[in-house]
C-alpha cells in the first residue's frame, strides 16, 4: 500500500511539473514583422511603395519598412513604429530601368 501511494505521489508530481513547463511563457516574444511592395499603375513607369506591419515586436524595439531602390536612388521608408497589427506605408516612388525597385525589408532597432 505504501508503495502504491509513493508511485501515485511520484506520478502526480511529474504531471504537475510537466504542466508548469507547458504553461511557462518565454521571457520575450520574437519579432514578427513583414513588408511587401505595392504597385500603383500610372502613365509611364509604375510607382511602388512599401507596406510594413509587425504582429510581435520585442520590448524597447521599433521598426520601419523600406522599399529598396538601386543605382544611387533614395529608398522609400515608412515612419518608425512600435504599434502592432497596424499597416504603415511609405510614399510612392517611380520604378524604372534607371531607378529600379529591388524589393522590401523591415529594419528593427532599439528605441
JOKA-V141481 format. One record per pair of residues at least 6 apart in sequence whose C-alpha atoms are under 6 Angstrom apart, sorted by sequence separation. I is the first residue (numbers start at 1). J is the second residue. If there is no record, write none. Layout:
BEGIN
I_J ; I_J
END
This chain:
BEGIN
40_46 ; 69_75 ; 95_101 ; 40_47 ; 68_75 ; 39_47 ; 67_75 ; 39_48 ; 67_76 ; 38_48 ; 66_76 ; 38_49 ; 66_77 ; 78_89 ; 37_49 ; 65_77 ; 78_90 ; 37_50 ; 52_65 ; 65_78 ; 77_90 ; 36_50 ; 64_78 ; 76_90 ; 36_51 ; 35_51 ; 64_80 ; 35_52 ; 50_67 ; 63_80 ; 34_52 ; 63_81 ; 34_53 ; 62_81 ; 33_53 ; 62_82 ; 33_54 ; 32_54 ; 32_55 ; 32_56 ; 31_56 ; 31_57 ; 31_58 ; 29_58 ; 55_84 ; 54_84 ; 55_85 ; 70_100 ; 54_85 ; 69_100 ; 69_101 ; 53_86 ; 68_101 ; 69_102 ; 53_87 ; 68_102 ; 52_87 ; 68_103 ; 52_88 ; 68_104 ; 51_88 ; 67_104 ; 51_89 ; 66_104 ; 50_89 ; 66_105 ; 50_90 ; 65_105 ; 49_90 ; 65_106 ; 49_91 ; 64_106 ; 49_92 ; 64_107 ; 48_92 ; 63_107 ; 47_92 ; 48_93 ; 63_108 ; 47_93 ; 62_108 ; 47_94 ; 62_109 ; 47_95 ; 61_109 ; 61_110 ; 62_111 ; 60_110 ; 61_111 ; 45_96 ; 60_111
END
